[in-house]
Amino acid sequence: MAETGRLSPKTVVVLRLIADGQGYGQIVDGHPSITYLDIFAAAREALELNEAPSDYQQRLVAIKAEFPMAYEPWSAEDDEHLQAMHAAEDSMAEMVETFQRQPSAIRSRLSKLGLS
């Protein structure tokens, strides 16, 4: 797999030929630059790409490492606590620490609660 997280051009050609219904023998016989080993390598490359974590998944893991409650549902208790902290004029840093969520998530929730 190319380091860009994309399939190599040769792999794309091989996979398109397979998707068009060509058998391995037809591919090798009809395309002198492609060998059986290229077909096997294309399959491995496609599987590696399929199994590799996506950029989105990697970003999500990084965010959750810093903010463990990121993207988790807010509970009614959380809402009440957030409203109390807002009323007490606690800082955003204190809210982030308390709720273990990104500042943008806290601002969004405050807005949803009509407190922005």
C-alpha positions as CSV (number, residue, x, y, z in Angstrom):
1,M,0.0,0.0,0.0
2,A,1.3,3.4,-0.8
3,E,2.1,5.5,2.2
4,T,-0.7,7.9,1.3
5,G,-3.3,5.4,2.3
6,R,-4.3,4.8,-1.3
7,L,-3.9,1.9,-3.6
8,S,-1.0,1.9,-6.0
9,P,-1.9,2.5,-9.7
10,K,-1.0,-1.1,-10.7
11,T,-3.3,-2.5,-7.9
12,V,-6.2,-0.3,-9.1
13,V,-5.7,-1.7,-12.7
14,V,-5.7,-5.3,-11.4
15,L,-8.7,-4.8,-9.2
16,R,-10.7,-3.2,-12.0
17,L,-9.9,-6.1,-14.3
18,I,-11.1,-8.5,-11.6
19,A,-14.2,-6.4,-11.0
20,D,-14.9,-6.5,-14.7
21,G,-15.1,-10.3,-14.4
22,Q,-11.7,-11.3,-15.8
23,G,-10.1,-14.4,-14.3
24,Y,-6.5,-14.5,-13.3
25,G,-5.5,-16.3,-16.5
26,Q,-7.2,-13.7,-18.6
27,I,-5.5,-10.9,-16.8
28,V,-2.0,-12.4,-17.1
29,D,-2.5,-13.5,-20.7
30,G,-4.0,-10.2,-21.8
31,H,-1.7,-7.8,-19.9
32,P,2.0,-8.8,-20.3
33,S,3.0,-6.3,-17.5
34,I,0.9,-8.1,-14.9
35,T,1.9,-11.4,-13.3
36,Y,0.2,-13.7,-10.9
37,L,2.4,-12.2,-8.2
38,D,1.0,-8.7,-9.1
39,I,-2.6,-10.1,-8.6
40,F,-1.7,-11.5,-5.2
41,A,0.1,-8.3,-4.2
42,A,-3.0,-6.3,-5.3
43,A,-5.2,-8.4,-3.1
44,R,-2.9,-8.0,-0.1
45,E,-2.7,-4.3,-0.7
46,A,-6.4,-3.9,-0.8
47,L,-6.8,-6.0,2.4
48,E,-4.2,-3.9,4.2
49,L,-5.9,-0.7,3.2
50,N,-9.3,-2.1,4.3
51,E,-7.9,-3.1,7.7
52,A,-5.9,0.1,8.3
53,P,-7.5,2.6,10.6
54,S,-8.9,5.5,8.7
55,D,-7.8,9.1,9.3
56,Y,-11.2,9.7,11.0
57,Q,-10.6,6.7,13.3
58,Q,-7.1,7.9,14.2
59,R,-8.4,11.4,14.9
60,L,-11.2,10.0,17.1
61,V,-8.7,7.9,19.1
62,A,-6.5,11.0,19.6
63,I,-9.5,13.1,20.7
64,K,-10.8,10.4,23.1
65,A,-7.3,10.2,24.6
66,E,-7.4,13.8,25.6
67,F,-11.2,14.0,26.2
68,P,-12.5,10.6,27.3
69,M,-16.2,11.6,27.2
70,A,-15.9,13.1,23.7
71,Y,-18.9,12.1,21.5
72,E,-20.7,10.4,24.3
73,P,-24.3,11.3,25.1
74,W,-25.0,13.9,27.7
75,S,-27.0,12.7,30.6
76,A,-29.7,14.8,32.4
77,E,-27.4,14.9,35.4
78,D,-24.6,16.3,33.2
79,D,-27.0,19.0,31.9
80,E,-27.9,20.0,35.4
81,H,-24.3,20.1,36.5
82,L,-23.3,22.1,33.4
83,Q,-26.1,24.6,34.0
84,A,-25.0,25.0,37.6
85,M,-21.4,25.5,36.5
86,H,-22.5,28.1,34.0
87,A,-24.6,29.9,36.6
88,A,-21.6,29.9,38.9
89,E,-19.5,31.4,36.1
90,D,-17.0,28.6,36.2
91,S,-14.3,28.8,33.5
92,M,-14.3,26.8,30.3
93,A,-11.2,25.1,31.6
94,E,-13.0,23.9,34.7
95,M,-15.9,22.7,32.6
96,V,-13.6,20.8,30.3
97,E,-11.9,19.2,33.3
98,T,-15.2,18.3,34.9
99,F,-16.9,16.8,31.8
100,Q,-13.8,15.5,30.0
101,R,-15.2,17.0,26.8
102,Q,-13.8,19.3,24.2
103,P,-14.5,23.1,24.7
104,S,-16.5,23.0,21.4
105,A,-18.8,20.3,22.8
106,I,-19.4,22.3,26.0
107,R,-20.2,25.4,24.0
108,S,-22.6,23.4,21.8
109,R,-24.3,21.9,24.8
110,L,-24.6,25.3,26.5
111,S,-26.2,26.6,23.3
112,K,-28.6,23.7,23.2
113,L,-29.6,24.5,26.8
114,G,-30.2,28.1,25.8
115,L,-27.2,29.3,27.9
116,S,-24.8,30.6,25.3
